[in-house]
Amino acid sequence: MYLNEVRNILTDVLNLGPTGETLTADSPLLGSLPELDSMAVVSLIGALEEQFGILVDDDEISASTFATLGSLAAFVQEKRGE
């Protein structure tokens, strides 16, 4: 699974610092991280697309995708066809 890689990208994009290292698969994202606003979501998607060679369509983006670190990592895994 891509949990560690997604955590690292999330930490970098949102400048979470040491807080990012404490995130687990069950850590809530949307609504729990004040840094994760609409502009940050756009930046995060761009970073994930670049890192993993995926393309995310606007209609694939939902609150459930960004519910937890685990759901975001699972989304990346699914997009990579794994």
N, C-alpha and C positions, 0 to 999 in steps of 0.2 A: 504494500500500500504506500501511498505517497504522503503520509502524515507528516513526517519530519521535513520533507522538502516544502510542502505547502505551509507548514508552520514557519519555516525560515523566510519564505517569500512574504507571508503575511506580516511577520515581525519587521522585515526590511521596509515594505511599502508603507506600513503604518507607523514606523519609527517607535515600536513598542519597547525596545531595549530589553532589559531583564524580564519584564512582564511577559514578553513573548515566549520565553523559555519555559514558563510555567503552564502554558496552554496544553491541554490534553485533548483527546478525541471528543470528549464530552463537554469541552469548554464552549459555552454559548458565545456567539459572535455578534450578530445583529441585535442591537438594543443593549448589549452588554459592554461593548467596546465603543466608547464615545468617539474614538478615532475613525471608526468604520462608518463614514457617512457616504452619501451618494457619489461624491467625487472619488473617495477612496475605493469604493467598489469598482468604479471604472478603471482606476489605476491598477487595482489588484487583478482584475480580469486580464488586462493587458500584460501584466507581468506573468501570469499563469500561462497565457497563450504563448508568450515568447519562450518561457522556460520549458514547457512541455510539448511545444509544437502542435497545439490544438487551436481550433477556431470556435469561439463561443458566440452563438447567435443571440440577439436581444431576447427572443422569445424563450430561450433556455434559462434565463436568469430569473430566479424566484427567491423569495425569502427563505424557503426551505433549503435551498442550496447553501445559503449562508447562515443557517441556523446554528451549526456547531462546526468546529474545526474538522471533525470526522465527516460530516456531511459534505463539506467542501472538498476534502481529500477524496471521498468516494465519487464525487462529481468529476474530478480530474481523471480518476481511474477509469470511469465509464467513458469519458470523452476520448481517452487513449485506446478504447476498445479492449480493455482488459477486465 
